Structure formats: C-alpha cells, structure tokens
Amino acid sequence: MPAPSSPITQKHTPPYYWGIDIGGTSMKCGLVDHEGHTVSFEQIPTEEAAGPQAAVKRLTKLMVETEQRTGTTGLVKRIGMGAPGPMDLPRGLLVAPPQLPTWNDFPIVSRLSEATGRGVSFLNDANAAAYGEFWLGSGAKQSSMILLTLGTGVGGGIIVENELLNGVNSFGSECGHILVDSAPDAQLCGWGGGRGQLEAYASATGVATIARSRLQTAPDSQLHRCLDAEGEGLTSKQVHDAAVAGDQLALSIVDETARWLGIAITTLVHTVDPGNVVLGGAMDFGGAECPVGKRFLDGIRSEFRERTFPNVYAGTTIRFATLGSDAGYLGAAGYAKKEAATP
C-alpha cells in the first residue's frame, strides 16, 4: 500500500521515478515526480573497486530509505539508469566501461530490477543527459534535438521525433566519434584511438593536447607558465583563463575548437535535421555568461552558417544546455517515465 502523503509529496505530482547517473567516481540518484520536479537527491561514491553488485546493494538501500523518508513507498513506478559505455542495451549489460573496469559484462539491469522489484530503463549516460535537456531543459517543447556534451571526452545524444537514437549496437548518438579531419596526421581520439574524430579536437583533453603542441610557435603565451617540469599539466580551464586575459594563442584555440564543432554540427544536422542543437558539459569556455564563451558559440554558429543551406541555418538553433550536471539523472528518470507509459 502507498505510504500516507507527506509534506514533501503534497508538493509533487505522482507517480515517481528514480533517475540514476553512474559515473566513475560518484552516482547521482534523484527521485523525480511525474512533472520532472526533484523530490530528493543524493550523490554517493561509486566505489568502483568494490564491484557492481556492491553498488546495486547500496543503491537499493538508498532507494528504500529515501522512499520511506519522503512518503513515496509504493508510488515509484520505474527506475531509469544512465551509465558509461560500451554497453549492450538489449541485454542490460555494461560491456567494458573504461571508467568502471571491474564492472565489465555485468548484467546491471537484471540485478537492479531483482533487488528493487521494479523495471529498469537503461541508456548511455550521454543519451540520458540528452533526454534530460529534451524533457526539461534547452530542448523542451521541441520534437527533435542533438546534444553534444563537451567534457573530458565528447558525448552525444540524438532525439528524432521524440525517440532517442540508441542504435543496433548500442552505439547510437556517439557524436564524439564522428570524423571531422581526414588528414593522415589528424589528432588521435583518447578513447578508442580513432584518428580525426571530433573528441580529439573538441574535448577538454583534445584542447589541452592541441594547446601544448602549439606553444612552440607562441613563445610569449602565458600558457607556458602552466606547464610542469615534464612539459605537461596544461588544462582546457587554463586555456579558458588565458583567453579571458587576452592571450592570443588561447583565443586562437577557442576559435579553432569552435570551427571543428561547426563542421561536426553541420554533418549531424544534415543527417537528422533536428532544428535544435544543444551544447552541454563543462568544456564550454565559460558558457553564455562569459565573453569568451559567447565568442566560442558565435564561432560555432558562423562555421555552421558557412557550411549549410540558408533555410537550414535559419531553422536551426544552437545554444548552451541549461540543466548542468543534473541532466543525467533527470534524463534517466524521464526515460523511465516514457518507458513506463509504453504498452
């Protein structure tokens, strides 16, 4: 039987859904109502070395205790869970997540479902973030959307006519691995080693690598001061800070990153024509509130305008995401809501 209503549930709309965003160091767990409002949020350590079964046990304990505390016991309809790939979505397996090496080939969906007695909706973490922005953020009130998450790597999520593109091999929407540079000496992607892929140019890792390689031609750049004794240690955040200070090398790298993203976005838009492209993740050069972030976004839009058709440019919005790091757990909960309503 459902628990009696509480002051918490009186402010929210049942039924409820769990959204779980699994990362290498922490797991974000949000109990979300039918309208997308967060009832309760907890972030707990992943404790990767303890193994996935221990994580399932801790997640189950957290859910039971939270539902008792919030008066939602019996009112939670489904669990949504986003996790890093590679994965096998139809079989509910984490195949070989690089951030979770002891979790390889773990049947996380069946184990969590058995422990909680609920159905589990399973999706890639970037796809979960995309669905969060689509449901509640920069993609709300749209039917289609592309999300690019710019962080240590480049993730992606594609939604076409309200449907998330997961792919036959559970590799759909991996936008960070589309090719943008076909040169024989193109940059290497840090994950998978693919040459010329977007992630090698538009991720925090890629930006730092490019900045280090360009320092030899810019002896006056303040970025030299960021290097350690081995010539390493430079970060994309330091590139951003230097750009804000007017460093010409840093500003040129911001512009170059925008160019590569404009090329990638053109290819993606010409494939699915979503009308809406959203940029998430921490590697945004300060975002919409920063002059360098605005320069970055304007550069992306300018490159896209030069490479697409006038009507496509006029009908496509490119903007920053609005949900921040909450997008993953909110999207997982939203996807659980969608699948709970599917016959």
C-alpha positions in Angstrom: 0.0 0.0 0.0 1.2 3.5 -0.7 2.5 5.4 2.3 0.4 8.3 3.7 1.0 11.6 2.0 3.8 13.7 3.5 4.6 17.5 3.3 7.1 16.5 0.6 4.7 14.6 -1.6 1.9 17.2 -1.2 4.1 19.5 -3.3 4.6 17.0 -6.1 2.7 15.0 -8.7 2.8 11.2 -8.5 3.8 8.7 -9.8 7.5 9.0 -9.2 10.6 7.7 -11.0 14.2 7.2 -9.9 16.9 8.6 -12.1 20.4 7.2 -11.6 23.5 8.6 -13.3 26.5 6.3 -12.8 30.0 7.8 -13.1 33.5 6.6 -12.4 33.7 8.3 -9.0 30.1 9.0 -8.0 26.5 8.0 -8.6 23.8 10.7 -8.7 20.4 9.5 -7.6 17.3 11.6 -8.0 13.7 10.8 -7.1 11.6 12.7 -9.6 7.9 13.3 -9.8 5.7 13.0 -13.0 6.3 16.6 -13.9 10.1 16.5 -13.6 10.5 18.1 -10.2 13.1 16.5 -7.9 11.7 15.2 -4.7 15.0 14.0 -3.3 18.6 13.9 -4.5 21.7 12.0 -3.2 25.2 11.7 -4.6 27.1 8.7 -3.3 30.6 7.3 -4.1 30.7 4.7 -6.8 33.4 2.7 -5.0 34.3 1.1 -8.3 36.8 -1.3 -6.8 34.1 -2.8 -4.6 32.4 -4.1 -7.7 29.0 -3.6 -9.3 27.0 -5.9 -7.0 28.0 -3.9 -4.0 26.8 -0.8 -5.8 23.5 -2.4 -6.6 23.1 -3.2 -2.9 23.9 0.4 -1.8 21.6 1.9 -4.5 18.7 -0.4 -3.3 19.3 0.6 0.3 19.3 4.3 -0.6 16.0 3.9 -2.5 14.2 2.2 0.3 15.3 4.7 2.9 14.5 7.7 0.7 11.1 6.4 -0.2 10.3 5.8 3.5 11.5 9.3 4.4 9.6 11.1 1.6 6.4 9.0 1.9 6.7 7.7 -1.7 6.8 4.0 -0.8 4.6 2.2 -3.3 4.3 5.2 -5.6 7.5 4.8 -7.6 6.8 3.4 -11.0 10.1 2.7 -12.6 13.9 3.3 -12.4 16.0 5.0 -15.1 19.7 4.5 -15.2 22.4 6.1 -17.3 25.9 4.6 -17.4 29.1 5.0 -19.4 29.6 2.8 -22.5 30.3 0.5 -24.2 27.2 -1.4 -23.3 24.6 -3.9 -24.6 21.3 -2.2 -24.1 19.0 -5.1 -25.2 20.8 -7.4 -22.7 21.1 -4.8 -20.0 24.9 -5.3 -19.8 27.8 -2.9 -19.0 30.2 -4.4 -21.5 33.5 -2.5 -21.0 33.1 0.9 -19.4 36.6 2.5 -19.2 35.7 4.3 -16.0 34.5 1.1 -14.4 37.0 -1.6 -15.2 35.8 -4.1 -12.6 32.2 -3.9 -13.9 32.8 -5.5 -17.3 30.0 -7.7 -18.7 27.9 -7.1 -15.6 24.1 -7.6 -16.0 23.2 -4.4 -14.2 19.6 -4.1 -15.3 18.5 -7.6 -14.2 20.4 -7.3 -10.9 19.0 -3.9 -10.0 15.5 -5.0 -11.1 15.7 -8.1 -9.0 16.9 -6.1 -5.9 14.2 -3.5 -6.2 11.3 -5.4 -7.7 10.9 -2.7 -10.4 11.5 -2.3 -14.1 14.7 -0.6 -15.1 15.2 1.6 -18.2 18.9 1.5 -19.3 20.7 4.0 -21.5 24.1 5.6 -22.2 25.0 8.4 -19.9 25.2 11.0 -22.7 21.9 9.9 -24.0 20.5 10.3 -20.6 21.8 13.8 -20.4 20.3 14.4 -23.9 16.9 13.2 -22.7 17.1 15.4 -19.7 17.7 18.5 -21.8 14.9 17.3 -24.2 12.4 16.8 -21.4 13.2 19.8 -19.1 16.0 21.9 -20.5 17.1 23.6 -23.7 15.2 21.1 -25.8 11.9 21.3 -24.0 8.9 21.9 -26.3 10.8 20.5 -29.3 10.3 17.2 -31.0 13.9 16.6 -32.1 17.3 17.6 -30.7 21.1 16.9 -30.8 23.1 17.2 -27.6 26.9 17.4 -27.6 28.5 17.0 -24.1 31.9 18.6 -24.1 33.9 17.3 -21.2 36.9 15.0 -20.8 35.6 13.4 -23.9 32.7 14.3 -26.2 29.4 12.5 -25.7 26.3 12.9 -27.7 22.6 12.2 -27.8 20.2 12.4 -30.7 16.4 12.5 -30.4 14.3 12.5 -33.6 10.5 12.9 -33.4 10.5 12.2 -29.6 12.5 9.0 -30.0 16.1 8.6 -28.6 18.5 7.1 -31.1 20.2 4.1 -29.3 21.4 2.1 -32.3 21.6 -1.6 -33.2 24.9 -1.9 -31.5 24.0 0.3 -28.5 26.4 2.9 -30.1 23.8 5.3 -31.5 24.4 9.0 -30.9 28.1 8.6 -30.2 28.7 12.0 -31.8 32.2 12.4 -30.3 33.4 9.7 -32.7 32.2 11.2 -36.0 35.1 12.1 -38.3 35.9 15.8 -38.8 39.5 15.6 -40.1 40.6 13.1 -42.7 44.3 14.2 -42.8 46.8 11.4 -42.4 48.3 13.2 -39.4 45.0 14.1 -37.8 44.7 14.1 -34.0 44.1 10.8 -32.2 41.0 10.3 -30.1 41.9 9.5 -26.5 39.2 6.8 -26.2 39.5 4.1 -28.9 42.4 5.8 -30.7 40.4 6.8 -33.8 42.2 9.4 -35.9 40.4 12.6 -36.8 37.4 12.2 -34.6 35.6 15.1 -33.0 36.6 14.1 -29.5 40.3 14.7 -30.4 39.5 18.4 -31.2 36.6 19.5 -29.0 37.0 17.7 -25.7 38.9 19.1 -22.7 41.6 16.5 -23.3 41.9 17.4 -27.0 42.0 21.2 -26.4 44.8 20.7 -23.8 46.8 18.5 -26.2 46.5 21.0 -29.1 47.5 23.9 -26.8 50.7 22.1 -25.7 51.6 21.3 -29.3 51.2 25.0 -30.4 53.3 26.5 -27.6 56.5 26.1 -29.6 55.2 28.7 -32.1 53.9 31.1 -29.4 56.9 31.9 -27.1 55.0 34.9 -25.5 51.9 32.9 -24.5 51.1 32.9 -20.8 50.2 29.2 -21.2 53.9 28.4 -20.9 53.6 29.1 -17.2 51.0 26.3 -16.9 53.4 23.5 -17.9 55.1 21.3 -15.4 58.8 20.2 -15.5 57.9 17.5 -18.0 56.1 19.9 -20.3 52.7 18.5 -19.3 49.9 19.7 -17.0 48.1 22.2 -19.2 44.3 22.0 -19.0 41.4 23.4 -21.0 40.4 25.5 -18.0 43.8 27.2 -18.2 43.3 27.8 -21.9 40.0 29.5 -21.0 41.6 31.6 -18.3 44.3 32.7 -20.7 41.7 33.5 -23.3 39.8 35.7 -20.9 43.1 37.5 -20.2 43.5 38.1 -23.9 46.2 35.6 -24.7 46.3 35.3 -28.5 47.3 31.6 -28.6 44.4 30.7 -26.2 41.9 32.8 -28.2 43.1 31.1 -31.4 42.5 27.6 -29.8 39.0 28.7 -28.7 38.3 29.8 -32.3 39.7 26.5 -33.7 37.6 24.4 -31.4 34.5 26.3 -32.5 35.5 25.6 -36.1 35.7 21.9 -35.6 32.4 21.8 -33.7 30.8 23.8 -36.5 32.0 21.2 -39.0 30.6 18.4 -36.8 27.3 20.1 -36.3 26.9 20.6 -40.0 27.3 16.9 -40.6 24.9 15.9 -37.8 22.3 18.5 -38.9 22.5 17.4 -42.5 21.8 13.8 -41.3 18.8 14.3 -39.0 17.8 18.0 -39.3 16.6 18.4 -35.7 16.2 22.1 -35.6 17.8 22.3 -32.2 21.5 21.7 -31.2 22.5 21.9 -27.6 26.0 22.1 -26.1 26.4 20.7 -22.6 29.4 19.7 -20.4 32.0 21.7 -18.5 34.3 22.4 -21.5 32.3 25.5 -22.7 34.9 28.2 -22.2 32.7 29.9 -19.6 29.4 29.5 -21.3 26.8 32.1 -22.2 27.7 34.4 -19.3 31.4 34.8 -20.4 32.6 36.8 -23.3 34.9 34.0 -24.4 32.0 31.5 -24.1 29.9 33.8 -26.3 32.8 34.1 -28.8 33.0 30.3 -28.8 29.3 29.9 -29.5 29.3 32.6 -32.2 32.2 30.9 -33.9 30.3 27.6 -34.0 27.3 29.3 -35.4 29.4 31.2 -38.0 31.1 28.0 -39.2 27.7 26.2 -39.4 26.3 29.1 -41.4 29.2 28.9 -43.9 28.7 25.2 -44.5 24.9 24.7 -44.5 21.9 25.9 -46.6 20.3 29.3 -45.7 17.0 27.7 -44.8 18.6 25.1 -42.6 20.7 27.7 -40.8 17.6 29.9 -40.3 15.7 26.9 -38.9 18.3 25.6 -36.6 19.0 26.8 -33.0 22.5 26.3 -31.5 22.7 27.1 -27.8 24.2 26.0 -24.5 22.5 23.5 -22.2 20.7 24.7 -19.1 20.5 21.7 -16.7 24.2 21.4 -16.0 25.3 18.2 -14.2 21.7 17.4 -13.3 20.8 16.5 -16.9 21.9 12.8 -16.5 19.7 11.8 -13.6 16.8 13.9 -14.8 17.0 12.3 -18.2 17.2 8.8 -16.8 14.1 9.5 -14.8 12.4 11.0 -17.8 13.2 8.0 -19.9 11.8 5.7 -17.2 8.6 7.7 -17.3 8.5 7.3 -21.1 9.0 3.6 -21.0 6.5 3.2 -18.1 3.9 4.6 -20.4 4.8 2.4 -23.3 2.4 -0.6 -23.6 
